[in-house]
Amino acid sequence: MRRIAVLVFIGVVLLVLVVGQLVLPGIAEQRLRDRLSPNGTVLSVKVSAFPAITLLWHHADKVVIRMASYESASGKLGGQLDEAVGVGTLDASTQVFRSGLLTLRNVSLRKRGDELTGTATVTEQDLRGAVPFLDNVQPVASGNGTLTLRGSATLFGVTATADATVAAQDGKLVVAPNVPFGGLAMLTLFDDPHLAIDGVSASPVAGGFTVSATGRLH
């Protein structure tokens, strides 16, 4: 009799695990979609975990997110990423991303542990909106985690070629003109208390350039 009870117990546990494997990922996907929807248009969400019951403790093997657009208030993006700390692998992409002064296109983000890598396209038009003191901007140098942009700047009716450096500073992404006391004109492009930017690089493409950045959650 005791043996039968043990077998029944094992059978119930296996049944719960099987049902959970079928049901829990779908529930997790819907909850994630609901959290993302206020910030943009969600195209698809895929959550994978084995055993799926680990999702109850906010652990997942892989999460894949595809969005048409995403707009983040200051601190919101890092906060949502912080919720994904138990995710082994995160692959997210959006056609348009807006946060603060930044507008990025064709954005992809990969999370491996606490390390983040991202790539995006920046158009000249979007960059003019973020860096108003430069026109016709192109990347001219990239290295040591910084990016030098070159464009034309107009001051008191005089137009001249000017450079500006985009760099990580105290976890923020900032840009400043390469002139004496240029730090006084420094602009913060991205600042999130949950996310520290480590470095940035870029390469030119038609109509703008592709930018890559590395960072980490903290």
C-alpha positions as MATLAB code, in Angstrom:
seq = 'MRRIAVLVFIGVVLLVLVVGQLVLPGIAEQRLRDRLSPNGTVLSVKVSAFPAITLLWHHADKVVIRMASYESASGKLGGQLDEAVGVGTLDASTQVFRSGLLTLRNVSLRKRGDELTGTATVTEQDLRGAVPFLDNVQPVASGNGTLTLRGSATLFGVTATADATVAAQDGKLVVAPNVPFGGLAMLTLFDDPHLAIDGVSASPVAGGFTVSATGRLH';
ca = [
       0.000    0.000    0.000;
       2.818    2.351    0.894;
       4.496    1.584   -2.408;
       1.324    2.449   -4.290;
       1.061    5.762   -2.420;
       4.640    6.601   -3.355;
       3.958    5.804   -7.009;
       0.801    7.928   -6.952;
       2.734   10.811   -5.399;
       5.462   10.553   -8.036;
       2.815   10.441  -10.750;
       1.120   13.577   -9.409;
       4.466   15.410   -9.242;
       5.289   14.422  -12.811;
       1.837   15.510  -13.955;
       2.255   18.902  -12.269;
       5.657   19.345  -13.893;
       4.333   18.415  -17.341;
       1.328   20.719  -17.044;
       3.583   23.499  -15.732;
       5.970   23.031  -18.660;
       3.051   23.523  -21.036;
       1.258   26.358  -19.240;
       3.769   28.479  -17.297;
       5.790   29.823  -20.283;
       2.606   31.167  -21.855;
       1.624   32.892  -18.605;
       5.114   34.407  -18.276;
       4.999   35.627  -21.885;
       1.655   37.343  -21.355;
       2.809   39.029  -18.140;
       5.955   40.301  -19.858;
       3.920   41.553  -22.807;
       1.619   43.413  -20.392;
       4.617   45.097  -18.701;
       6.118   46.189  -22.017;
       2.928   47.336  -23.761;
       2.642   50.707  -21.952;
       6.068   51.631  -23.374;
       5.507   50.689  -26.994;
       4.193   48.202  -29.539;
       5.025   44.572  -28.773;
       5.322   42.238  -31.764;
       6.249   38.985  -30.021;
       7.522   37.587  -26.723;
       9.044   34.131  -26.200;
      10.025   32.703  -22.816;
      11.888   29.399  -22.419;
      12.673   27.601  -19.162;
      13.337   24.030  -18.124;
      11.921   23.053  -15.807;
       9.253   25.691  -16.341;
       8.422   25.728  -12.640;
      11.555   27.884  -12.137;
       9.553   30.709  -13.741;
       7.686   30.990  -10.443;
      10.972   32.267   -8.976;
      11.565   34.628  -11.944;
      14.222   32.414  -13.516;
      14.271   31.667  -17.250;
      16.765   30.141  -19.638;
      16.005   32.494  -22.531;
      13.752   35.441  -23.319;
      13.274   36.831  -26.838;
      11.426   40.138  -27.325;
      10.523   41.829  -30.602;
       8.977   45.316  -30.599;
       8.027   47.875  -33.238;
       8.766   50.770  -30.855;
       9.873   51.384  -27.283;
       9.943   54.651  -25.343;
      11.627   54.769  -21.960;
      11.404   57.384  -19.246;
      14.558   57.983  -17.228;
      15.327   54.923  -15.113;
      12.542   52.818  -16.624;
      14.636   50.723  -19.019;
      17.214   49.682  -16.436;
      14.444   48.933  -13.961;
      12.776   46.569  -16.420;
      16.102   44.954  -17.252;
      16.761   44.579  -13.544;
      13.614   42.448  -13.343;
      15.273   40.128  -15.872;
      18.272   39.466  -13.618;
      17.267   35.804  -13.390;
      17.230   35.404  -17.183;
      20.204   33.516  -18.561;
      19.945   34.913  -22.094;
      17.977   37.958  -23.256;
      17.671   38.952  -26.914;
      15.540   42.035  -27.522;
      15.044   44.254  -30.533;
      12.930   47.233  -31.506;
      12.584   49.177  -34.726;
      12.567   52.532  -32.880;
      13.897   53.331  -29.386;
      13.512   56.683  -27.611;
      14.957   57.648  -24.237;
      15.805   61.183  -23.181;
      17.586   62.922  -26.074;
      18.293   59.634  -27.843;
      16.359   58.268  -30.804;
      17.773   55.006  -32.177;
      16.692   52.799  -35.081;
      16.927   49.025  -35.603;
      18.042   48.442  -32.040;
      19.191   45.049  -30.761;
      20.127   44.251  -27.165;
      21.805   41.132  -25.794;
      22.110   40.296  -22.097;
      24.448   37.615  -20.852;
      24.515   37.608  -17.062;
      24.917   41.253  -15.997;
      26.747   42.203  -19.210;
      24.870   44.025  -21.959;
      25.767   44.697  -25.577;
      23.675   46.754  -27.932;
      23.754   47.947  -31.529;
      21.621   50.547  -33.285;
      21.491   52.913  -36.231;
      21.624   56.663  -35.612;
      20.411   58.899  -38.430;
      21.824   62.376  -38.996;
      18.362   63.856  -38.486;
      17.902   62.145  -35.112;
      21.404   63.130  -34.045;
      20.798   66.796  -34.854;
      17.869   66.676  -32.458;
      20.108   65.230  -29.720;
      23.245   67.306  -30.400;
      21.937   70.704  -31.572;
      25.379   72.308  -31.871;
      26.466   69.960  -34.715;
      25.142   69.543  -38.283;
      26.093   67.008  -40.995;
      27.516   64.690  -38.356;
      29.768   61.718  -39.122;
      31.890   59.483  -36.863;
      35.605   60.094  -37.498;
      37.268   58.116  -34.705;
      36.376   55.318  -32.331;
      38.485   53.719  -29.628;
      39.003   53.223  -25.907;
      35.262   53.276  -25.367;
      34.775   56.761  -26.845;
      33.435   58.064  -30.143;
      34.463   61.268  -31.937;
      31.858   62.930  -34.143;
      32.616   65.632  -36.701;
      30.155   68.122  -38.085;
      29.595   71.785  -38.759;
      28.775   74.166  -35.932;
      27.397   77.708  -36.244;
      28.040   80.353  -33.622;
      27.267   84.085  -33.997;
      26.697   83.563  -37.713;
      30.051   81.857  -38.285;
      30.066   78.223  -39.448;
      33.087   76.008  -38.865;
      33.975   72.337  -38.633;
      33.823   71.051  -35.081;
      34.344   67.762  -33.271;
      32.485   66.352  -30.301;
      33.255   63.322  -28.144;
      30.654   60.801  -27.026;
      31.829   58.860  -23.990;
      30.744   56.957  -20.900;
      31.070   59.039  -17.744;
      30.012   57.666  -14.367;
      27.779   55.158  -16.170;
      26.077   57.863  -18.246;
      26.423   58.466  -21.981;
      27.476   62.087  -22.561;
      28.597   64.266  -25.458;
      30.725   67.432  -25.337;
      32.326   69.643  -28.041;
      36.109   69.330  -28.373;
      36.893   72.942  -27.560;
      38.363   74.672  -24.511;
      35.809   74.527  -21.679;
      33.719   72.198  -23.828;
      32.626   70.427  -20.658;
      30.435   73.432  -19.930;
      28.342   72.494  -22.988;
      28.193   68.776  -22.124;
      24.875   67.050  -22.810;
      23.688   63.806  -21.234;
      22.328   61.516  -23.934;
      21.412   58.590  -21.672;
      21.236   58.181  -17.905;
      19.679   55.259  -16.040;
      20.350   54.477  -12.351;
      20.074   50.727  -12.989;
      22.290   50.622  -16.071;
      25.920   51.728  -16.418;
      27.358   52.412  -19.883;
      30.985   51.242  -20.198;
      31.891   52.301  -23.734;
      30.685   53.185  -27.223;
      31.949   52.797  -30.798;
      30.551   53.402  -34.291;
      30.990   52.949  -38.019;
      29.421   55.042  -40.837;
      26.467   53.864  -42.927;
      24.281   55.644  -45.456;
      22.384   58.481  -43.809;
      24.076   58.093  -40.435;
      26.083   55.462  -38.605;
      25.799   52.231  -36.664;
      26.674   52.533  -33.003;
      27.623   49.762  -30.564;
      27.647   50.085  -26.792;
      28.532   47.904  -23.839;
      27.172   48.185  -20.329;
      26.194   46.318  -17.195;
      23.366   46.160  -14.725;
      24.022   47.333  -11.177;
];
